[in-house]
Amino acid sequence: MNVLIVGCGWVGTYVASRLLSKGYKLWVTCRTPEKAAKLKEMGLRSYVIDFDRDAAINDLPKTTFDTIIISVPITRKDAIETVSSRFKRLTLFLKELSFRQVLYFGSIGIYPKVDGLITEGTFAAEELDEKLWLGESRLRTVCPDINVFRLGGLFGQERIFAKYFAGKVCEIGFQTANFVHVEDVCRIISITMEREVRGATYNVVCPEHPLKKDVIAVSAAKYGYGLPSSFTDSDQTAKIVSSNLLVAELGYSFVYRSPLQF
């Protein structure tokens, strides 16, 4: 099975290592020669492309990819014009490729910060985050049956929630957690590929949503980090992003049902 990972960062590298162990043939792109060299050491066919600047890779093989996984980020700091240009170049890149299935890593940040249960269909397009919706929309112009995974906050391996708050004032401790472990992301990708799913949009988030302060306390004790110096309760947003659609349609059972298990 031929797989191309476009934008092989932390999650992409984890997924690539798992797929490689299953005997898949993998090609990956990244933004710097240094990262490309590290990926080559893993046994991956790696190429350098920065979609803020480039739109093509001249020596990418003319093969049909069974699956393309797109992990090109959109950050809070990005201007809308930057996102527009980045994804225009990305779509031009994709138009030159032959593929059967496409997966895109979006974000649950696309939803407004509100109290209540949120499904994939809770909000109209005009209510979604402008930049994140632009990214999804641009990709759908060239991949109408793209699968969009709106990922929760990603953890696992060296990403431990408690370490970001040790000795600091935590202002988000009373918010609900909408997190997911990278192992579950990897398993969901594998199922989606094996079943040749097309045209799905899923929230990829743990089914359970404890308070962030409780996640911090558990992970601090587990991994030996200090606790925050204090918590403020000024922000108690109870935003709960539901993964029920994914569970129902894929029959998936999360390895980590709660961030308290990370």
Secondary structure, 3 states (H helix, E strand, C coil): CEEEEECCCHHHHHHHHHHHHCCCEEEEEECCHHHHHHHHHCCCEEEECCCCCCCCCCCCCCCEEEEEEECCCCCCCCCHHHHHHHHHHHHHHHHCCEEEEEEEEEEHHHCCCCCEEECCCCCCHHHCCHHHHHHHHHHHHHCCCCEEEEECEEEECCECHHHHCCCCEECCCCCECCEEEHHHHHHHHHHHHHCCCCCCEEEECCCCCCEHHHHHHHHHHHHCCCCCCEECCCCCCCEEECCHHHHHHHCCCCCCCCHHHC
